[in-house]
Amino acid sequence: MSKLKPLLSKRLGFFSFAVILFWLKTYLVYQIEFELGVTGLMQEFILLINPIATTVLLFSFALYFTKPKKAYGALFVVYFLTSVLLYANVLYYREFSDFLTITTMLGAGKVSNGIGASAFALLRPQDLLYWADFLGLLYVAFSKKNGITLDKRPMMKRYAVAMTTLGVTLFAGNLALAESDRPQLLLRTFDRNYIVKYLGINFFTAFDGYQTAQSNQIKASADESDMDTVLNYVNEHYGEPNSEMFGIAEDRNVIYIHLESFQQFLIDYQLEDENGELHEVTPFINSLFDNEDSYSFENFFHQVGQGKTADSEMILENSLYGSPQGGAFTQYGSTNTFQSASQILRSEADYTSAMFHGNVGSFWNRDDTYKSMGIDYFFDDEYYTFTEENRLEYGMKDKVFFQESIQYLEQLPQPFYSKFITVSNHFPYPLDEPNVNFPAATTGDNTIDNYFVTAHYLDEAVEEFFNYLKESGLYDNSIIVLYGDHYGISNARNKSLAPLLGENPEEWTGYDDSMMQRVPAIYHIPGTGKGQISETYSAQIDMLPTLLHLLGIDTKDYVLMGTDMFSPEHDQTVAFRNGDIVTPKYTVDGSVIYDTKTGEEILEPSQEVLSEVETLKEQISMQLSTSDSILQSDLLRFYTPEGLLEDDVADYSYMNQLERLQKLNEQLGEDSTSLYHLNGNESTVPLYKTNAPELAPESEDGLSEEPADTPDTEETIAE
């Protein structure tokens, strides 16, 4: 340390010390936290040096201050802010396996409610290392014990200019090396990993800001002629309905059940406890998947990006993808024109629409987005009674949520289009002891271990809701669609999960990660008796055209990116938001090609294989870019299909909705179609049976009595 004192006592020496500290910290984060797919010595070298250029460039800002206090102060401010950006990306990557975009940061206020516990669950012991450098820098600068004095001499501006120039020069060299290894790096649209790997996290943030500004300009410059390309794509991509399936659910109520973080591997999965006993995780949903009235898809994939749950809603409601960066709800939900499921069903068949979610209405900007999508009613946390016992960080526990929703559901005019968004099976998968009746796994990773516990709780909640639908009479006149919104176990944890799936973690590949993106899709249509489990490859983008055709509504005139999963012309190419692909023949993970049937990597693909894959990439690139252009340029404002009722957002209000529904049913009198009216103007809430301990009646001594038993799965399905 004594040899360093003279160097650190000079401003350029202290500046250089700060640059080296931050460079080393960034490289450490790259190695520990991010999976950047580095291969070969060249990429390793680029990864090592890429933090240097932007660090020198940013820190040189402090050298432009001639007065010592302001100069050192500016350096600490820049050091702190860049550390915050780096650490925020660490936390974000642990959950999303992705990097923070400007849009995500700007929309943080829309998604910040109730995420404290999740953020806390993302913390790791090594996080202390990511702040030790900053604290060490403060110690070096201000501790009187180390014998270092701050340089009080004025700094000539040419030194600051020299450092800035050095930063620019280093970056130019970095970019040249990156381009030599990955040509047209900055023209790649769908993969942020490459930019961070080659040019660093600071550059990625700046570049993303530039792209965001550009996208805002795109919307301003769009005109009606831009719809021609979209309509041509939609017409060519349209799939004729399956004549045997078209209209089999006509005029039925639509009930979507959003299975939070629910992956396909849970279907029929049995968890072995420490005593060797097997426990079926989701027996009721399993029974639905295999039921004679269910049309289920075992090769169905989620397609969400950074918006996760909100992205899945964007896809289901509009057959449009979420944004390549950030969340589409927060970027476009307040201002864009849509052709949503709610608007189409109201226009074609006079449906009433309602969304149920026991969380704050502003979360992911739902309160504004739902209005833009023409959704009549939105029952958010304002309509539910919260206690310490029934609340989770993302909303109300599922069993209580379903039970409290019935008072609103029974007032809706039929036919209705509805969605119930569950939250209990949400990362980090917490559940209090009174609700736990399933063993946790024993991998040592709490996220994986508890995932099975909360998934079982969700299964019981769904069963209770189905029992009510049957008791109330809604069941026979509804189509009930269950779907997983996105993965529950991230790719970063898949190797820890692998042994539970009978797989070797050392042999886990990108193919396995792709297959883990499968989620359930179940169209349950009571009374049909012709259900089947389909091997067809499909994804969330296909759900809206499939639903509309089942309801007897042709989608030919609507702007939808997906195709009916029952159609003989259904496109089985699954596009992920990052540009990866799955088809029945090939699975493409980055630059690696796998045989989908065998899961084996095609190590030396023939020219024929490469040509086929290139064609697939062009197809999904066209689909993704077409969808993005619709959202980014708000193109649907230029096209209204014949018969589609146009909406005015000002006409929608989510205040006093129960009173409004009750008043509407009173005005309709005998013409009312609500369940409440059809039940002789008596509530069906007493028909709802739950074993939720939060709703158990209290005994005379003030203690909770044992909750009512939930009927066995086999008995329920047999009814």
N, C-alpha and C positions, 0 to 999 in steps of 0.2 A: 504493500500500500504506500510505503514511503516513496517509492520510485514514481508512483502515479500522482502524488500530490502536486508536483509542479505542473503536470499536464492538466489536471482537473481544475487547477486554480486559474487557468486561462479559458476564455470564453469558447474559443474554437475547440479546445481540448474537452471541455465539459459537453459541448454540443456533440462532438464525435462519440463521447462515452454514452450519451443518451441514444444516439443513432444505433450504436452497437447493441445496447441493451434491448431496444425495441425490436431490432432485427432478429436477435436470438430468440426473444419471446415469441415472435410471430412464427418463426420456423419450428419452434417447439410445439406450438398450437397446431400447425400443419401436420406434424407427425403424430401427435396424440389424439387430436379431436376429429380431423377431417379425413374422409376416404376419397382421395383425389385421383386414384387410379394411376399413380406414378409408375412408369415402367422404363427401364433403361437408364444409363448413366447421364445422357443428355437431359432427360426430364428431371432426374434427381438434382443435377446441377442448377437447372433453371429454377426449380422449387427453392433451392438454397439461396439463390441470389435475388429472387423476385421481390422480397420485402425491402431491399436496400434502396432502390431508386425512389420509390414513393415516400419512404421514410425521410430520406435526405431532402426531397422536394418539399414536403410538408413542414419539416422541422426548420428549414431555412427561413421560413416566415419570421421566426423569432429573432433572426440576425439583423433584420431591417430596423429593429428598435435600437437606437444609439444609446439611450439611457439604460444603465445596467439593470435596475429593478424591473423595468418594463420588459427588457429582453429576456431575463430569466423567468419572469412571470409568464410571458407569452409561450416560452418553451414548455413550461409545466402544464399550461392550459392545453396546448396542442398534444402533448404526450398523454395527458389524461383523456382527452376526447378520442384520440385514436385507440387508446386502451379500452375505452368503453365500447367503441365500435367493434373491436376485435372480440371482446368478451361477449357482447350481445350476439354476435354470430356464433360463438361457441354454444351458448345456450339454445339458440334457435336451431342450430344444426343437430343438436342432440335429440330434439323432438321431431324435426321435419326432414332431416338429412338434406338440407338445402341452406342457402345463404339469404340473409336479409336484403330485401330490395328497398328502394326509395319508396315505392308505393306501399309496401308493408309498413314501413316506418311512419309514413304520413297517415296511414289508416289505423295506427296503433290504438287511437282513442276509441275506435269502433269495436275493438276486440280485447280491450284491456280489463273489462269487468270480470272479476272473479277468477283470474288466472294466477293468483299469488301462490297457491299451493302447488300448482304444476311447475311454476318457475323454481320453487324451493326443491321440488323433487328432482330437478335437473342438476342440482349442485353436486360437485364432486370434490373430494379432498385435494386433488391437484389444482383446483381453482386458486388456491392460495399462491401457487407459483406465478399465476398470471397477474398478480398485483404486487408481488414481492419486489419486482424491479422498480415500480413507481415509488414504493415506500423507500427502497434503497437509494433512489435518486434524491428523494427529499432529505434523507439522512446525510448523504454526501454534501448536499448544498447547505444545509442549515445546522448540522450538529457542530458544536464548537470543539468537541473532543477529537475529531479526526484531523484537525490542523489544516483544513482546506479553507481558503478564503476565496470568495467570489471576485471575479475580475471586474473592477470598477472603471476600467479605462473605456473610453468611447470606442465603438466598433465602426471601422470604415465601411461604407456601403458596398465597396467593391468586393469585400469578402462575402457579403450576403448574396450579391449577384453571382459570384463565383460558385457558391454552394448550390444556388438554384440551377445554374447552368450545368453543374456536375450532376444534379438530380435528373435533369432532362436528358443529358447525354447517357447516363446509366440506363435510363428507361428506354431510350432508343436502341441501345445495345441489347437490353432484355427483350424488347419487342422483335428485334431482328432474329435473335436466337429462337424465340417462340414461333415466329413465322416459318423458320427453317424446319422446325419439327412438326408444326401444325399449320399448314397454309390456310389463309383466309380465316384466321382465328376469330377476328372481330365480326365476321359476317355470319357466324353460327348463331342461330336464333334460340335454340331450345336447351342448351346445356351450359349452365353457369360454372360447373366444375372446371371446365377447360380454362375459363378466364382467370379463375382464382389460382389454378395450378400453374399457369404460365406467367400471369402478370400481377397476381397478388390481390389481397382482399380490399386494400384501399383503392386500387385502380378499378376493381369490379364495382365498388360503390359509386365512384365518379362516373364510370361508363354507363351504369344503370340509370343514374340521374339524367344523363344525356339522352338515353333512349326514352325515358319517361317524358321528358320535355318534347321529344319528337312525336311521340304518340298523341300528345295533346294537340299538336299542330295538325296531325292527320285528321282528327275529328273535325277540326275547324274547316279543313279544305275539302271534305268529302262532298259529293253531289249525287244526284239520282242515277247517273250513268254507272256509278260504281256497283249498283245492284245487279247489273247485267251478268257479271262474272259469277256472282253468288247464285242467281237463279239458274244459270246454265249448269252449275255444279249440282244444285239440288235436283234439277230435272233428270240429269244423267244418273244420279245416285239413288233415285227413288226406287223402292222395292214394292211391287204389287202385293196387296194383302193375300194371305192364305185363305182361300174360300171357305175352308172348314172352320177356321178360327174367327174370321171376321164377324163381329157383332155378337159373339156368344155371351158377352157381358153387357149388352146394350141396356141402357137406362138404369143400370145398377149404381149404387153409391160406390165411390172410390175411397178406400181407406189405405193410405200409405203408412207403413210402420218402419221408421228409420232406425235401423239397428246400428247403434253407434259403435264404431271401431270393430265391427264383427267380420271376421275373416272366414273363408270357406273351410279351412282346415278344422274348424270347430264342429262342422256338421258330422255327426256320428262319431265324434272323437270321445275316447274314454281316457281319463287321467288316472294313472296308477299312483296310489298313495304309498307312504313309507312302509305299510304292511303288505303291499302287493295287491291290495284290493282295487278293482277298477270302478271308476265313477263316471257315468255319462254326464258330460258337461251341460249340454242343452237338449234334454230329451224331448221337450215340447216342439221346439223349432225343428228338430230332427224329424219328428212325426209329421210335421207340416210339409217338409221337403219331400217326403216319400208318400204323401197322401194322394189318394185317387182323385181328389178335386184340385190338386196343385200341379201347375206347370212350372217346373224348376229347372234351373240352368247351372250345371256344375263347372262350366268353363266360362264364367262370367267375371269380368274384371272391373275394378274401380278405375277412374281416370282423373283423379283429382291432382291438383298442384298445390301451391302454397296455401290456397284457401280452404283446403281439406273439406270439412263438413259443408261450408258455404259453397264450395265448388261443386260438390255432389248435388246440392240443391239447384244450382245454376244449370247443371247438365240435365237433371230430371225434369225441371220445370220448362226448359226451353230447347233441349237437344242441342245446346251450344256448350263448348268447353269453357272452363274457367280461364283466367288470365295466365299467360306464361310467367308473369311476375305479379306477386301480391294476390289479392282476392278480388274477383270480379264484382262481388256484391259491394265492396267498399269503393271500387273505382267507378263503376258504371250504374250501380243500382238506383241512385237518386235521380239520374238524368236521362238514362237511355229509354228507348222505346223497345218493347218486347212483344213477342207472340207466344205467350206462356200457355201452359196447360189450362190454367184457370180461365184465361180469356177465350181460348178455343172452345172449352166445354160450356162456358156460359153462352157463347154465340151459337154453337151448334145444337145444344141440348138443354139450355136453361139450367145449368148446374150452379149451385151455390158453393163457394170455396171457403175453406177455413184452415188455418195452420195453428198447431198447438205446440208450445215450447215453454217449459218452465224455467226460462232464463230471461234476462233483461232484453227488451225489444230492440235495443240499439246494438246488441252483440252482432258482429258482422254486418251491421247496417240493415238488419232485417226489416225494421219498421218502415224504412223508406223504400227498400227494394220490393217488398211485398205489395206496396201501393202501386209502384211502377208496373208490377206484373198483374195488376188487377185482382188481387186476392181480397175477397170481401171482408173476412174476419181474421184477426190475428190475436190469439190468446197467449199473452206473454206472462212474465212474472207478476204483473199487476193483478192478474186474475186468479192467482193461487195463494193459498195461505201457508206461509213459510214459518217453520220453527227451527231451532238449532238441530233437532233430531232428523228432520226430513230434508235438510238442505245439503247439497254438494256444491263444490265451487262452480260448476257449470250449470247449476239449476237444481230442480227438485228431483228427488229419488223417483225412479221409474214407477214403482208400485203406487206411490201416493199420487204421482203425476197423472197416471191413467185414471185413477179413481176420481180425482178432482176435476178431470176434463169432462166427465159424463154430463154434468149439469149444463154444459155449453153444447156438447154434441147433440143432446136430445132436442135442443131448440132449433137446430138447423133445418131449413126447408130441404126436402128431398126432391130429386137426387142431389147429393152433395159430393164435393171433391175435397178430401181432407188429408192432412199429414200430421203424424205424431212423432216428434223428434225426441228420442230418449237420450239420456246423458249419463246414466250410472256406469255404463261400460266405457268410460272415458279415461284416458291417461290422466293421472298416474294410477288409476284403478283403486281408489280408496273405498272401503265399506266398513261401517261400524259393526262391532261385535254382534249386536242383536239381529242384524240382517245376514250374518254369515252362517250358512249351513252347507258349505261345500269346502273340501280341503284345498289349500293352496298347493301349487307345485313347489318343488324344492331345488330349483336351479341355483338359488343364491341371488338371482336378479329379481328384486321385488316387483318390478313392472311385469315381468313374465309370470311370476308366481301368482300374483293377485289377479292377473287377467282372467284366469279361469274362474275365480270366485265371483267376480262381477258379471262375467258372461252368464254364469248360472243364475244369478239374481235377475238379469235381464230376461232370461228364458222364462222364469217364473212369472215375471210381470206381464209378459206377452200372453202367457197362458191365462192369467186372470182376466185380461182384456178380452180374449177370445170367448171365455166363458160368459162374460157380460153380453157380448154381441149375440150369442146364442139365446141367452135368457130374454133379452130385450126384443128380439125379432129382427134386429138389423143384419144379422149374419147372412140369412138366406137371400137378401136383396142387395148384397154388396160384393165387390171384388176387392180382396184384401191383398195388398202387395207388400212384401217384406224385402228389404234390400240392405246390404252392408254399405256404409257410406265410404269407408276407406280402411286402410290397414290399422290394426291395433298394435302389432309388434313391428317396429321399424326395421329396416334392413340392417341397421347397426347392431340389432339384437338377435337377428335370425340365427346366427351361429350358436348362440346360447340356447335358443329354442330347439335347434336341430335334434339333439338327443331325444327330446320328448316326441318328436315326429318320426323317430327311428332312422334318423340320418346322421352321417358322420360330419361333424363341423369342419374337419380338415378337407373334406371333399365338396363343401358347399360352394356353389357357383352363382354367377349372375343369372343363369337359367332358373335356379331355385328361388332367387329373389323375385324374379318375374312371376313365377307361379304362386308366390305368396301374396300377390296382389289380387288374387281371386277372392271374391266376396259372394255371399248368397244373393240370388234373385229368385223370388217365389211369387208367382201369380196364383193366388188361391181363389178359386171360383166355385163356391158351394153348389152342389147339385149336378155338376157336369159329369163327374164319374169317369172322365177320360184323361185324367192327368198323366203326366209323363216327366221323366228326368231327361233333359236334353244334353247332348254333348256338344251342341253348337257353340262356337266361340262367339262371344258377344260382350258388350260392355254397357256402361251407364248411358252412353250417348244414344243407345238404341231403345231405352226404356219408354220414352214418350211416344214415338211412333208405334211401338208395340201396344201400349195401353190404348191409344186412340183407335187403332184397328180392332182391338178386342171390344171396344165400346161401339163399334160400327161407324166410326168417323174416318173417312179417307183423308190421308195426309198430303195428297198430291199438290195442293195449292199452298202448303205451309213451308216455311223455311226451317228445315230440320236437318241436322248433320248426320243423324243415325238412320238405321233402317229397321223395319219390323223384324224381330227375331224369329217369327214364325214364317216369314215370307220365303218362298223358294228362291228369291233374288237377294236374300240377306247377305250383306258383306261381312265375312268372318274375320276381316283384318281389324285387330285391336290396336289402337294408337294410344300410347301413354303421353302424358303432357310433356315429357322431356324428349319425345321423339323416338323412344324405344318402341318395339313392335312385337306383337304375338299373333301368329296365325296357326291354323292346324298343322302347318308344315314347318315353319321357321319361327324361332324366337330370336330377336335381335336385341342385344344388350350392349349399347354403345357401338363399338366396332366388332364385337364378337358375335358370331352366328352359331346358334344351336339347332339341332334337330328337335322339334317340339315333341315328337312321339317318344324319343329315347332319352332326351335331355342331354345328349352328348354334344360337345363342341365340335363343329365342323372345322378341323384344324387347317385343312388345305382345300378351301371351297373352289369348286370348278368355276369356269367362266359362266356357265349356265346358272349356277347358284348365285353368283355375284350379280348377274343380270336380273334375276328374279328379285333379289333383295333390294337392288337399286330401284326397281319398279315399285316395290312396296314402300320404300322410303319416299318416293315421289308422290305416291297416293296419299300417304298419311300427312306429308308436308302440305299438300293441297288442302286436305280436310282441316288441319289445324290452322293454316293461314287464312282459309275462308272464314272459319269461325271467328278467328281473331279480328279479321277485318270488319265483321258484323258488329262486334262489340266496340272495337276501338274507334270506328267511324260512325257508330250509331246508325247503321245503314237501314235498319227496319223502319226508321221514320219515313223512308222513301217508298215503302211498299206495304200496302194493306190488302190482304186477300179479300175477295168478295165475300160479304157476309160477316166478316170479323168486326165485332163491335169495338169502336175506339174508346179509349179510357181517358178520363181527366183525373190526374192524381189528386187534385183538390177535392174530388168527390168521395175520397176514402178517408175514414177516420176509425181509429181503433180505441175510441173512448166509449164507455158505457155500452159495451156490445151486448151484454146479457139483457139489459133493459130494452135495447132496441129490438132484439130478437123476440122478446116476449111481447112487445107492442106490435110487431109485425104479425105474429101469430094470432093475436087478438083481432087485428084488422081483417085477416084472412078468414077468420071464423071457421066454418065447416070446410073451407077450401084449403086449410092449412095442411101441409104434408109432413110437418115435423113429427118426430117420434113422440114427443111430449103430447101433442094433440091426439095422435093415433092411439096413445095409451090412456085415453079418457081424461086428458088434461091432468094426469098424475105423473109425478117424476119417476123415472126409472133408476135413479141413483141407489135406492135400497136394494136393487137387484145385483149391485156390484159387490162381489165377495173378494176379500183380500186377506192375506196373512201378514200384511205389513205391520210390524210392531208399533209403528208410529200412529196407526189408526185403530189399535186394539182398544176396546172399551175398558174403562176403569172400573174396578170393583169398589165396593162400599168403603174399603179402607184406603182408597186413593191409589192403589197399585194397579198396574195393567194386568188384565186377565190374559189368558192364552189366546192368541189370535186364531181365527177360524182356519181350519185346514183347507188347503188348496186341493181340488180333486185330482186324482191320478191322471196322468197324461193319456193312457190308453182308454180310460173311461170317457175322458173329454172328447177325444177324437171319434169315439164310437157313437156319441150322441147324435 
